[in-house]
Amino acid sequence: MTLNTTDDTSGFADLALRPELLRALSGLGYEEPTPIQREAIPPLMEGRDLLGQAATGTGKTAAFALPVLQRMNTDGERAEPMALVLVPTRELAVQVSEAFHHYGRDLGARILPIYGGQPIGRQLRALQQGVDVVVATPGRALDHIGRGTLRLDDLKMVILDEADEMLDMGFAEDIEAIFQETPDDRQTVLFSATMPPRINGMARRHLTDPVRIEIGRETAAPGETPLVRQTAYVVPRAHKPAALGRILDVEAPTAAIVFCRTRDEVDQLTETLNGRGYRAEALHGGMGQEQRDRVMGRLRSGTADLLVATDVAARGLDIEQLTHVVNYDVPSAPESYVHRVGRVGRAGREGVAITLAEPREHRMLKTIERVTKRRIIVEKVPTVADLRARQLELTRASLHEILLEDDLERFRVVVETLTDEFDVMEVALAAVKLAHEASGAAADEEEIPEVSLAAGPDRRGRRESGGRESGGRDQRRGSTPTGGMTRLFIGAGRSAGIRPQDLVGAIAGESRLSGREIGAIEISDRFSLVEVPASAADEVIEGLRGSTIKGRKATVRRERYNAR
């Protein structure tokens, strides 16, 4: 959305929104609807089903929230929700709920987020008192439906936000079960950043004659630079930290997110970057909400310029000044790449997506190119000479700005005094040297070895894409968990229809872990064993004990020999 300090919301008024919504939008400074809002809001207000392909940052939350609020009764007598919004993570549940609160403040809208890790008593009290809109993760919504505390008999709308992400997390069966509890005449809305066959299959089963909308990122006209520049650098693993620092020095981002696979990698890389003089902040699932809020406050205020994060921790974040996204490792799934890159290039602003690839990861890069239909240009890591040239260019630009804007007259006496003894060019050179060194330009002398993408098979990429991300596991019964991991016993297995993706989805939905942070899974007939980071084991156990897996309660504890 375009932010503006005026009260002009004529663009939204053209959509025939009720006055209370227009006042709220005006108060928030929104002026013109984004393309997806302009296309989606009218058919949704007419009651049509809708299938929308839209990346993060296109304004899709308001595209479905405003029609929901438009249809909401304001008599306050409704006990059961009129709309259910399903989202993949607790972070997105909170963000969507906050958006509903902002837009519906003058309507007295009662919005309830439901997700794992939150005291269930608070959710039960709110549901008993009556709510208008429930925003929930699928597992927790199904848990409340099973308890009889979330009744959907009066439901008018079901919205699936980031549906592809929910399917990747193993929520497909939960979503199907939830649909079975909703009225046949409901209005159904499905938004997804990508449209794999499973999403189209779900749309065919549950949407009736839907309006189809596809909103991609704004692209440049032929011959112009695309708004999101996508590049990759081939770097040996041992040189990745140095290469990242060099690339950031040359790129000089206003604000950047660096994505890592694990919490440990986030912490280590944050420490390394701060050691190089960056203002970096870590963000991962091991942090409490108060810590997260402090980190985001520092980033938005400009006291930090780098956020090093895991996927699940950064999910749903909207940082207006973000200019760069960095994949410290090649994402193990093209969909993850799409979601990450979707954070830059918003609202017509230019952005840069950078990926650090190891030599054997070329196949995954090619897969990402094929899925996104965009070329990722492989560039050479900047040399020491490149870095020095870039630093001099930044110094020149700073001096140029001062010459154009600043009052320099009070410094004239210094120059005139020195030119009695030195040539004016020598004086200028000395002043530029002083400014350059004062800017903190790094004296980086390490040359990073140049390598190319290997032509051999990317075995590592295949292992990762079929391993931690998707739930396909190596069978290691009786072995010791890998470093930093704890193995959990879950009293449900193959005989209960349990699959790896069910366990991954349940754990990700009830804790701060992402699918990539979950280790090896072994499923036997009557039980399953799952490796999780030791630091998150207690949170996972508590979350799973308060929820269901495939509709049934299961014993969850540390594996006996591993208990401590």
C-alpha positions in Angstrom: 0.0 0.0 0.0 1.1 3.6 -0.6 1.6 5.4 2.7 0.4 9.0 2.8 -0.3 11.6 5.5 -3.4 12.9 3.8 -7.0 11.8 4.5 -7.5 11.0 0.8 -8.8 7.4 0.5 -10.7 8.0 -2.7 -9.1 4.9 -4.2 -10.7 2.7 -1.5 -13.9 4.7 -1.6 -14.2 3.6 -5.2 -14.5 0.0 -3.9 -17.7 0.9 -1.9 -16.3 0.1 1.5 -18.3 1.1 4.5 -17.4 4.4 6.2 -15.9 2.8 9.3 -13.4 1.0 7.1 -12.5 4.1 5.1 -11.9 6.0 8.4 -9.6 3.3 9.6 -7.7 3.2 6.4 -7.3 7.0 6.4 -6.1 6.9 10.0 -3.5 4.4 9.0 -2.3 6.6 6.1 -3.4 4.3 3.3 -4.2 6.1 0.1 -4.5 3.8 -2.9 -5.3 0.1 -3.1 -2.6 -2.3 -4.4 -3.4 -4.2 -7.6 -4.5 -7.4 -5.7 -6.8 -5.3 -3.4 -8.4 -3.6 -6.4 -9.0 -6.9 -8.2 -9.9 -9.1 -5.2 -12.1 -6.9 -3.0 -15.1 -6.4 -5.5 -15.7 -10.1 -6.2 -15.2 -11.0 -2.5 -17.8 -8.4 -1.5 -20.1 -10.0 -4.0 -19.7 -13.4 -2.3 -17.6 -15.1 -5.0 -15.0 -17.8 -4.2 -11.5 -16.7 -5.1 -8.2 -18.3 -5.9 -5.3 -15.8 -5.8 -1.6 -16.3 -6.5 0.2 -13.5 -4.8 3.6 -13.1 -3.3 4.3 -11.7 0.2 4.2 -7.9 0.2 1.4 -7.4 -2.4 -1.2 -6.4 0.2 -3.2 -9.6 0.2 -4.1 -9.4 4.0 -6.2 -6.3 3.4 -7.5 -7.9 0.2 -9.4 -10.5 2.2 -9.7 -8.7 5.6 -11.6 -5.7 4.3 -14.4 -7.8 2.6 -14.7 -9.9 5.8 -15.2 -6.8 7.8 -17.5 -5.3 5.2 -19.9 -8.3 5.6 -19.6 -8.3 9.4 -22.7 -7.6 11.5 -22.1 -4.9 14.1 -24.9 -5.8 16.6 -22.4 -7.7 18.8 -24.8 -10.6 19.3 -22.9 -13.2 17.2 -21.5 -15.9 19.4 -19.9 -18.1 16.7 -17.3 -16.8 14.2 -18.5 -15.6 10.8 -15.0 -16.0 9.3 -12.1 -18.4 9.8 -8.6 -17.5 8.5 -6.1 -20.4 8.4 -2.4 -19.5 8.4 0.8 -21.7 8.6 2.5 -20.1 11.6 1.9 -18.3 14.9 3.8 -15.3 13.6 1.5 -14.9 10.7 -1.6 -15.5 12.9 -0.5 -12.6 15.1 0.2 -10.3 12.1 -3.1 -11.1 10.4 -5.0 -10.6 13.6 -3.4 -7.2 14.2 -4.3 -6.2 10.7 -8.0 -7.1 11.3 -7.9 -5.1 14.6 -6.5 -2.0 12.8 -9.0 -2.1 10.0 -12.0 -3.1 12.1 -11.4 -0.8 15.1 -14.5 1.4 14.4 -16.7 -1.7 13.9 -15.9 -3.2 17.3 -14.6 -6.3 15.5 -13.8 -9.2 17.8 -10.7 -11.0 16.5 -9.1 -14.0 18.1 -5.8 -15.5 17.1 -5.5 -19.2 17.9 -2.1 -20.9 17.8 0.2 -23.3 19.7 2.3 -22.0 22.6 -0.5 -19.7 23.9 -2.4 -20.5 27.1 -5.5 -22.4 25.9 -7.6 -21.0 28.8 -7.5 -17.5 27.3 -8.6 -18.9 23.9 -11.5 -20.8 25.6 -12.7 -17.7 27.4 -12.7 -15.6 24.3 -14.5 -18.3 22.3 -17.2 -18.6 25.0 -17.7 -14.8 25.0 -18.1 -14.8 21.2 -15.9 -13.7 18.3 -16.4 -12.5 14.8 -13.2 -13.7 13.2 -10.8 -16.5 14.2 -7.3 -16.5 12.8 -5.7 -19.9 13.5 -3.0 -22.4 12.6 -4.7 -25.6 11.3 -3.6 -27.9 14.1 -4.9 -25.7 16.9 -8.1 -25.0 15.0 -8.8 -28.7 14.6 -8.0 -29.2 18.3 -10.7 -26.7 19.3 -13.1 -28.2 16.8 -12.5 -31.6 18.4 -13.1 -30.1 21.9 -16.4 -28.5 20.7 -15.1 -25.1 21.7 -14.8 -23.8 18.1 -18.2 -24.2 16.3 -18.4 -23.3 12.6 -22.1 -23.7 12.0 -22.6 -20.0 11.3 -19.4 -19.6 9.3 -19.7 -17.4 6.2 -16.1 -17.3 4.9 -13.0 -19.5 5.1 -9.7 -18.0 4.0 -6.5 -20.0 3.5 -3.5 -17.6 3.6 -0.2 -18.9 2.3 -1.8 -22.3 1.4 1.4 -23.7 -0.2 3.3 -23.1 3.0 0.6 -25.0 5.0 0.8 -28.0 2.7 4.6 -28.0 2.9 4.3 -28.2 6.7 2.1 -31.3 6.5 -1.3 -29.6 7.3 -3.2 -31.0 4.3 -5.2 -33.5 6.2 -6.0 -31.0 9.0 -7.3 -28.6 6.4 -9.4 -31.2 4.8 -10.8 -32.2 8.2 -11.6 -28.5 8.9 -13.4 -28.1 5.6 -15.7 -31.1 6.6 -16.9 -29.0 9.6 -17.9 -25.9 7.6 -21.2 -25.2 5.9 -21.6 -26.1 2.3 -22.7 -22.6 1.3 -19.6 -20.9 2.8 -17.5 -18.5 0.7 -14.0 -19.9 0.3 -10.8 -17.8 -0.5 -7.4 -19.3 -1.1 -4.2 -17.3 -1.4 -0.8 -18.9 -2.3 2.5 -17.6 -3.4 3.0 -20.6 -5.7 0.5 -22.9 -7.5 1.8 -26.5 -7.3 -0.6 -29.2 -8.4 -1.7 -29.9 -4.8 -3.0 -26.3 -4.5 -5.0 -26.6 -7.7 -6.4 -29.9 -6.5 -7.5 -28.3 -3.2 -9.1 -25.5 -5.1 -11.0 -27.9 -7.3 -12.4 -29.7 -4.3 -13.4 -26.8 -2.2 -13.9 -23.7 -4.4 -17.0 -23.1 -6.5 -16.5 -21.3 -9.8 -13.7 -19.2 -8.3 -12.4 -15.9 -9.6 -8.8 -16.4 -10.4 -6.3 -13.7 -9.8 -2.5 -13.7 -10.3 -0.5 -10.8 -9.0 3.2 -11.1 -9.6 5.9 -8.7 -8.5 6.0 -5.6 -10.6 8.4 -6.2 -13.5 10.4 -3.7 -15.5 9.6 -2.8 -19.1 11.8 -4.4 -21.8 15.3 -3.1 -21.6 14.9 -1.8 -18.0 16.4 -3.2 -14.9 14.0 -5.6 -13.0 12.9 -4.4 -9.6 14.4 -7.5 -7.9 17.9 -8.2 -9.0 18.6 -11.9 -8.4 22.3 -13.0 -8.1 24.3 -15.9 -6.8 27.9 -16.2 -5.7 29.8 -19.6 -5.7 31.7 -19.8 -2.4 33.5 -22.7 -0.6 31.9 -23.2 2.8 35.0 -22.2 4.7 35.0 -18.8 3.1 31.3 -18.1 3.4 31.5 -15.6 6.3 34.2 -13.6 4.7 32.4 -13.7 1.3 29.2 -12.5 2.9 31.0 -9.6 4.6 32.7 -8.6 1.3 29.4 -8.7 -0.6 27.6 -6.7 2.0 30.4 -4.1 2.0 30.0 -3.7 -1.8 26.2 -3.8 -1.8 25.9 -1.4 1.2 22.2 -2.4 1.9 19.9 0.0 3.8 18.5 -3.0 5.6 18.9 -6.7 4.9 17.7 -10.1 6.1 20.2 -13.0 6.0 18.5 -16.4 6.0 20.2 -19.3 7.7 19.0 -22.9 8.2 19.5 -23.3 11.9 19.4 -21.4 15.2 23.1 -22.2 15.8 24.1 -20.8 12.4 22.1 -17.7 13.1 23.9 -17.0 16.4 27.3 -17.8 15.0 26.9 -15.6 11.9 25.4 -12.7 13.9 28.5 -12.8 16.1 30.8 -12.9 13.1 29.1 -10.0 11.3 29.1 -7.8 14.5 32.8 -8.6 14.7 33.2 -7.2 11.2 31.6 -3.9 12.4 28.0 -4.5 11.2 25.0 -3.8 13.3 23.5 -7.3 13.1 20.6 -8.8 15.2 19.6 -12.5 15.5 16.1 -13.7 15.2 15.1 -17.3 15.7 12.5 -19.6 17.3 14.5 -19.8 20.6 13.7 -16.1 21.4 10.7 -14.9 23.3 8.2 -12.4 22.0 9.7 -9.6 24.0 13.2 -10.3 22.6 11.7 -10.4 19.1 10.0 -7.0 19.6 13.2 -5.4 20.7 15.1 -6.8 17.7 12.4 -5.6 15.2 12.3 -2.2 17.0 16.0 -1.7 16.5 15.8 -2.7 12.8 12.9 -0.4 12.1 14.5 2.5 14.0 17.7 2.1 12.0 19.9 1.2 15.0 20.4 -2.2 13.3 20.8 -2.8 9.6 21.1 -6.6 9.3 18.7 -9.2 10.5 20.1 -12.8 10.6 17.1 -15.2 10.8 15.6 -18.6 10.3 12.6 -18.9 7.9 10.1 -19.6 10.6 11.2 -16.6 12.8 11.1 -14.2 9.9 7.7 -15.5 8.6 5.2 -12.7 8.1 7.6 -9.8 8.9 7.0 -6.7 6.8 10.1 -4.4 6.9 9.4 -1.3 4.8 13.1 -0.2 4.4 14.3 -3.7 3.4 16.5 -3.6 0.3 18.3 -6.9 0.3 17.5 -10.6 1.1 20.5 -13.0 1.4 20.3 -16.8 1.3 23.3 -17.9 3.3 22.6 -21.4 1.9 20.7 -22.3 -1.2 17.1 -22.9 0.0 16.3 -26.6 -0.1 12.9 -25.9 -1.7 12.1 -23.5 -4.5 9.0 -22.4 -2.6 11.2 -21.2 0.3 13.2 -19.1 -2.2 10.0 -17.6 -3.6 8.8 -16.6 -0.1 12.2 -15.1 0.9 12.7 -13.1 -2.3 9.1 -11.8 -2.0 10.2 -9.7 0.9 12.0 -7.1 -1.3 10.9 -5.2 -4.4 7.6 -4.2 -2.7 5.4 -1.3 -3.7 7.6 -0.5 -6.7 10.9 -0.2 -4.7 14.0 -1.9 -6.1 15.4 -4.9 -4.2 18.2 -7.4 -4.4 18.2 -11.1 -3.7 21.6 -12.8 -3.1 22.3 -16.5 -2.7 25.6 -18.0 -1.5 26.0 -21.3 -3.3 28.5 -24.0 -2.7 30.1 -25.5 -5.8 27.9 -28.7 -5.8 24.6 -26.8 -5.3 24.1 -25.8 -9.0 21.2 -28.3 -9.5 19.1 -26.6 -6.9 19.9 -23.2 -8.4 18.7 -24.5 -11.7 15.5 -25.9 -10.2 14.8 -22.6 -8.5 15.3 -20.8 -11.9 12.9 -23.3 -13.6 10.2 -22.9 -10.9 10.4 -19.1 -10.7 10.9 -18.6 -14.4 13.6 -16.0 -13.6 17.3 -16.3 -14.3 19.7 -16.1 -11.3 22.9 -14.5 -12.5 26.1 -16.1 -11.1 28.7 -13.4 -10.3 32.2 -13.5 -9.0 32.8 -12.7 -5.3 34.1 -9.1 -5.2 37.9 -8.9 -4.9 39.8 -6.7 -2.5 40.3 -4.2 -5.4 36.5 -4.2 -6.0 35.9 -3.5 -2.4 38.3 -0.6 -2.3 36.8 0.9 -5.4 33.3 0.6 -3.9 34.4 2.3 -0.7 36.0 5.1 -2.6 32.8 5.5 -4.6 30.8 5.8 -1.4 33.2 8.4 -0.1 32.9 10.3 -3.4 29.0 10.2 -3.2 29.1 11.5 0.4 31.3 14.4 -0.5 29.1 15.2 -3.6 26.1 15.3 -1.3 27.9 17.7 1.1 29.0 19.9 -1.7 25.4 20.2 -3.0 23.6 20.7 0.3 25.9 21.8 3.2 27.0 25.3 4.2 30.8 25.1 3.9 31.7 28.7 4.4 32.9 28.3 8.0 35.6 25.9 6.7 37.0 28.3 4.2 39.6 29.7 6.6 41.1 26.2 6.9 41.5 25.7 3.2 42.8 29.3 2.6 45.4 28.8 5.4 46.6 25.5 4.0 46.8 26.7 0.4 49.4 29.3 1.5 51.7 26.3 2.0 50.2 23.5 -0.3 48.6 23.2 -3.7 44.8 23.2 -3.5 44.7 19.7 -5.1 46.9 18.3 -2.3 44.6 19.9 0.3 41.6 18.3 -1.4 43.3 14.9 -1.5 44.2 15.1 2.2 40.6 16.0 3.0 39.2 13.1 1.0 41.6 10.7 2.7 40.5 11.9 6.1 36.8 11.5 5.1 37.4 8.1 3.7 39.2 6.7 6.7 36.6 8.3 9.1 33.9 6.5 7.2 35.1 3.2 8.6 36.3 1.7 5.3 37.6 -1.7 6.0 41.2 -2.7 5.2 40.2 -6.2 4.0 43.2 -7.9 2.5 41.9 -11.5 2.3 41.4 -12.7 -1.3 38.6 -15.3 -1.5 39.4 -18.2 -3.8 37.5 -18.2 -7.1 35.5 -21.4 -7.8 32.9 -22.4 -10.3 29.7 -24.5 -10.1 30.5 -28.2 -10.3 29.1 -30.2 -13.2 28.7 -33.3 -11.0 25.4 -34.4 -9.3 24.4 -32.3 -6.3 24.1 -35.0 -3.8 24.1 -32.6 -0.9 21.2 -30.6 -2.4 19.2 -33.9 -2.9 19.8 -35.0 0.7 18.6 -31.7 2.1 15.6 -31.4 -0.1 14.5 -34.9 0.7 15.6 -34.7 4.4 14.9 -32.1 6.9 12.6 -30.1 4.7 10.2 -32.8 3.5 10.4 -35.3 6.2 12.1 -38.2 4.4 14.6 -39.6 7.0 17.5 -41.9 7.3 16.8 -44.9 9.5 19.1 -44.6 12.5 17.3 -46.6 15.3 19.5 -46.9 18.3 22.1 -44.3 17.2 23.0 -41.2 19.1 21.2 -38.0 18.1 23.3 -35.6 16.0 25.1 -32.8 17.8 22.8 -30.4 19.7 19.8 -32.6 19.0 17.4 -34.5 21.3 15.3 -37.4 20.3 11.6 -37.4 21.3 9.3 -40.4 21.6 5.8 -40.0 20.2 3.3 -42.7 20.9 1.8 -42.9 17.5 3.2 -44.6 14.4 2.3 -46.2 11.1 -0.7 -48.1 12.4 -2.2 -44.6 13.2 -1.5 -43.4 9.6 1.4 -41.2 10.8 3.7 -39.9 8.1 6.9 -37.7 8.4 5.1 -34.7 7.1 2.4 -35.1 9.8 5.0 -34.9 12.5 6.9 -32.0 10.9 3.6 -30.1 10.5 2.5 -30.8 14.1 5.9 -29.7 15.6 6.2 -26.6 13.4 2.6 -25.6 14.2 3.0 -26.0 18.0 6.5 -24.6 18.5 8.8 -22.0 17.0 10.7 -24.6 15.0 10.7 -24.7 11.2 10.7 -27.9 9.2 14.4 -27.4 8.4 15.3 -27.4 12.1 13.7 -30.8 12.7 16.2 -33.7 12.4 15.9 -37.4 11.6 12.5 -39.1 11.9 11.9 -42.8 12.3 8.3 -44.1 12.2 7.5 -47.6 13.6 4.2 -49.4 13.8 3.2 -48.0 17.2 5.5 -45.1 17.9 7.8 -42.5 16.2 11.1 -41.0 17.1 11.9 -37.4 16.1 15.1 -35.4 16.5 14.7 -31.8 17.5 17.2 -29.1 18.8 17.9 -29.8 22.5 17.1 -26.2 23.3 13.5 -26.5 21.9 12.7 -30.0 23.3 10.7 -28.9 26.3 8.7 -26.4 24.1 7.9 -29.1 21.6 6.8 -31.6 24.2 4.5 -29.1 25.9 3.1 -28.0 22.6 2.4 -31.6 21.3 0.9 -32.7 24.6 -1.7 -29.9 24.3 -2.7 -30.8 20.7 -3.5 -33.7 18.5 -1.7 -35.5 15.6 -3.9 -36.9 12.9 -6.9 -36.2 15.2 -5.6 -38.2 18.2 -3.8 -37.5 21.4 -0.3 -39.1 21.7 2.2 -39.6 24.4 5.2 -37.3 24.0 8.4 -37.5 26.0 12.1 -37.6 25.6 13.4 -41.0 24.4 14.3 -43.1 27.5 18.1 -43.4 27.0 18.1 -39.7 26.0 16.1 -38.4 29.0 17.9 -36.0 31.2 
